[in-house]
Amino acid sequence: MSDHSVAPVVPVEAYEPPYYVAVFTAVRTQDQSGYGETNERMEDLVKDIPGYLGMDYAQNPGGLAITVGYFRDAEALAEWRYNAEHRAAQKRGQAEWYESYSLHVAKVERSHGFVRARVPQGPATG
């Protein structure tokens, strides 16, 4: 959702299915006045929803941005979908911030992850 430049580069962990994902893919307009502040507010707001699991974000150099929100159940996702502040931000996004977007919602039936093991580094011996 946000610029995410200070966020650690770590994907949301693989949770035990089933759970839900909302995949929001967008191309933004040139005028982004107020976007950053609204986006930060949305990130803070979604974290308060019981069942919110996390978010991944990526953007390519051409401007296509993808945000994936993870939710434990359909109720948590619905709470986010119908949140009044979120709905107002969606309307403003359509009016001002997005050239185009798509939203895909899916139930995750399989999930796994991988983390490379770190080799402990000791003092150099010579």
C-alpha positions in Angstrom: 0.0 0.0 0.0 2.6 2.5 0.9 6.0 3.2 -0.5 7.3 0.4 1.8 10.9 1.6 1.5 11.5 1.2 5.2 9.8 -2.2 5.5 12.1 -5.2 5.8 12.3 -7.4 2.7 10.6 -10.4 4.1 7.5 -12.0 2.7 4.4 -12.7 4.9 4.9 -16.1 6.4 3.0 -19.2 5.0 0.1 -19.7 7.3 -1.9 -22.9 7.8 -4.7 -22.9 5.2 -7.4 -22.1 4.6 -7.1 -18.3 4.7 -7.9 -15.6 2.3 -5.9 -13.2 0.1 -6.9 -9.9 -1.6 -4.6 -9.1 -4.5 -4.8 -5.4 -5.5 -3.0 -4.5 -8.7 -2.9 -0.9 -9.7 -1.3 1.8 -11.9 -1.4 5.2 -10.3 -2.0 8.6 -11.8 0.6 11.3 -11.9 -1.1 13.4 -9.1 -0.6 11.6 -5.9 -1.6 14.5 -3.6 -2.7 13.0 -0.2 -2.0 9.4 -1.2 0.8 8.8 1.2 -1.1 10.0 4.2 -4.2 8.1 3.3 -2.2 5.0 2.6 -0.4 5.1 6.0 -3.8 5.5 7.7 -5.2 2.4 5.8 -2.1 0.4 6.8 -2.7 1.3 10.5 -6.4 0.7 10.2 -6.2 -2.8 8.7 -3.8 -4.0 11.4 -6.6 -3.5 14.0 -8.8 -6.0 12.3 -8.9 -9.4 14.1 -7.8 -12.0 11.6 -5.5 -9.7 9.6 -2.3 -11.6 8.9 -0.1 -9.2 7.0 0.7 -7.6 3.6 3.2 -8.0 0.8 3.8 -5.2 -1.7 5.9 -4.8 -4.9 6.2 -2.3 -7.7 7.9 -2.6 -11.0 9.8 0.3 -12.7 7.0 0.8 -15.1 4.6 1.7 -12.2 2.6 -1.4 -11.8 2.0 -2.0 -8.1 0.8 -5.1 -6.4 -0.4 -5.3 -2.8 -1.5 -8.7 -1.3 -3.4 -8.6 2.0 -3.7 -11.8 4.0 -6.7 -12.6 6.2 -7.5 -15.5 8.4 -11.1 -15.8 7.4 -13.8 -14.4 5.1 -15.2 -12.4 8.1 -11.9 -10.5 8.6 -11.7 -9.7 4.9 -15.4 -8.5 4.9 -14.7 -6.3 7.9 -11.9 -4.6 5.9 -14.0 -4.4 2.7 -16.8 -2.6 4.5 -14.8 -0.4 6.8 -16.1 3.2 6.3 -12.7 4.8 6.1 -11.5 2.2 3.7 -14.5 2.7 1.5 -13.9 6.5 1.5 -10.3 5.9 0.5 -11.4 3.6 -2.3 -13.7 6.3 -3.7 -10.9 8.9 -3.5 -8.6 6.4 -5.2 -11.0 6.0 -8.1 -11.4 9.8 -8.4 -7.8 10.8 -8.0 -5.0 8.2 -7.6 -5.6 5.3 -9.9 -5.4 5.1 -13.7 -6.6 1.5 -13.4 -6.7 -1.4 -10.9 -8.0 -4.9 -10.4 -8.8 -6.8 -7.3 -8.7 -10.6 -6.9 -9.9 -12.4 -3.8 -9.0 -16.0 -3.3 -9.2 -18.7 -0.7 -5.7 -20.2 -0.1 -5.8 -24.0 0.0 -2.1 -24.7 0.0 0.8 -22.7 1.5 4.4 -23.2 2.3 7.6 -21.2 2.7 11.3 -21.3 2.8 14.0 -19.4 4.7 17.7 -19.9 3.9 19.6 -21.1 7.0 22.3 -18.6 8.1 25.8 -19.9 8.8 27.2 -18.4 11.9 30.2 -16.2 11.2 33.0 -16.6 13.7 36.2 -14.6 14.1 38.6 -15.1 11.2 41.4 -17.5 11.9 44.7 -17.2 10.3 
